[in-house]
């Protein structure tokens, strides 16, 4: 399975107008510290591909994008972030994983 198919199999759904449940305490830490020192572990430790570094439009540098709609609520980011900069809270609406057919 590819990543998106695997995420879909969890049955996790987040409403479009729901407040973000994944936030950064300091927006500068991922690029200035995690990317520079640890080569951006957020892009690797999340099994659902929530975190990805994308090039800036200027072509110089990168920024961290959080795709919270992919989150499967495993809390790996809360545990593995070397800077402890990611704030994970329970999403509104109770839309956690619903593993069907298991």
N, C-alpha and C positions, 0 to 999 in steps of 0.2 A: 504494500500500500504506500501511496505517497503521503506526505505530511497532511495535506488538507483532508484526504479521505480518512486518515487515522483520527484527526480531530473531530470530524463529523460523526464517527462511530461512537464517540463519548456521549453524544446527545446533549451536549452543553449548548445553551442558547442564552445570549445576552440581548436585551432589548436595545434598539438603536438610540433611544433617548435616555438611557440609564446613565447615571453619573459614573465616571471611571472608577474602577475598584483597584487599579494599579496606577500608582503615582510615584514620582521621584521627589525625594526630599530636597535635592539640589540638582537642577537640570544640567549643571556643568560637570558633575562628577563622572558620568559615563564616558564622555569623550576625553576629558582632561586626565582622568585617573585610570578608570577601568580599561579603556581602549589603549592608552599609552603604556600602562604597566603590565596588564594581563591579556592584552590583545582581544578585548571585548568579549568576556566570557558569557555575557547575557545572550549573545547570538548562538551559543553552543549548549548551555545547560538547560534551556527551556525545551521540553519535549514537544511543545505545541507551536514553536516558532513565533512566540509572542514578541520577542525582542529582535530587532534587526538594525544593523548599521547601514545607512544608505548615504551615498555621496551627496554633498551639498550642491545646490544648483550652480554655485560659482565654480564647482569642480575642485575646490580646495578644501579638503577635510571631509569629515563625515558627521552625521548626527544619528542619535538613537531614536528609532520609531517604535512605539508600543502598540501592537495590534491586539488590544485587550479582548476583542471579540473571539480570538482563538484560544483564550485562556481556559484550561481544563481544571483549574482549581487544585493543582497538585502542590502548590506553595513552594516549589523548588526555588523560585526566584527569591523568596523570602529567606531561604536558608543559605543558598549558594552565592548570593551577591557579595563579593569581597569587600565592598564598601558599606554594606548594609544600608543602601540608599533607596532601595525599592520598598515602598509602603504598600502592602497587600492587605485589603480589607474585604470582608464578606460582601459580595455584590448584592444590590437591592433586588428584590423579586424572587430570590431563592432559586435561581436558574442554574443549579449545579449539575454535575454529570448525571446522566441517566443511561447507563450502559444497557442497551437493549440486546436481547438474544444471547446473553451470557449465562 
